Amino acid sequence: MKYIDLHCDTAYRMIKENLSINDDACKVNIEKLKKGGALAQTFAFFVDLEEEKDPYDAFTSMYNNFIKEVDKNKDKIEIVRNRDELKQCNNNGKIGAFLSIEEGEVLKGDVSKVLDVYEKGIRMLTLTWNYENSIGYPNVNFKYKDKGLKEKGIEIVNEMERVGIIPDCSHLSDGGFYDLSKICKKPFIATHSNARAIKNHPRNLTDDMIKILSNKGGVMGLNFCSDFVAEDEVTKVLKIAKHAKHIKNVGGIDVLSIGSDFDGIENEVEIKDTSEMDKLYYGLKKEGFTDDDIEKVFYKNIIRVLKEWSM
């Protein structure tokens, strides 16, 4: 079945390990995307603040490296920024590549950089990773749970809405989530988060958050990393489907999407790479999802969000 994945860390691996977008070492590459039925893959430019002196420079280097790789393979994959470009890309037999940033400190607290990254094609931005930044606080543990967005973070989110970058609350503190829900006029998203009621990890969303996200018209992408799924060394498909069923029961089918986190996962996954996304289809079927339900999870829900953002 066709699908759109909201999160992978392949662009980071490409520059750090000197890999190409065709490299078999990557869980996400062009051949695997094509085999799995991908309409589009969202590639995150992930910046680790403990590794980099200047997060914006690190992003720029990663971005330039990724763009060069896409240009070398422009007959197979293409950067897309909206639904129309994705449709044209798919009609031409290509896979779409949406671009995101994973670590809001790439902006360095500078509101003017929001437009700068937008003009580079960024359409989603994860506000925090595992460290406090100028925007807000992470949910790496429950230490910052109740801390909200900072004043600069509120300015940046407002500017993101103005120019057209969707805020991503994955990794954000609970307090930050609730602030975001009050600030955002358009749907926001959690690109790679599961249900905290099923796996009690701060990176996952509570039932209350799932309901709020659903009421805002947003989506949350099912994450395949075992830390956020279950107490298993190998991430099992049916355990991912269990999260999906719970999320559907709490927030409705329209809040579900896919956010695999491939190439950012250290553990083994039964869905070994993007070529095997059909395993998720069969896992969801076993949990009672209809084909119409699964189409929404796999791509229709995020297409709706893009439409609401006039993308």
Secondary structure, DSSP 8 states (H G I E B T S, - for coil): --EEE--B-HHHHHHHTT--TT-TTSSS-HHHHHHHTEEEEEEEEE--TTT-S-HHHHHHHHHHHHHHHHHHTTTTEEE--SHHHHHHHHHTT-EEEEEEEE-GGGGTT-THHHHHHHHTTEEEEES-SSS--SS--B-SSGGGTT----HHHHHHHHHHHHHT-EEE-TTB-HHHHHHHHHH-SS--BBTT--BTTTS--TTSB-HHHHHHHHHTT--EEE---GGGT-S-SEE-HHHHHHHHHHHHHHH-GGGEEE---BTS--SEESS-SGGGTHHHHHHHHHTT--HHHHHIIIIIHHHHHHHHTT-
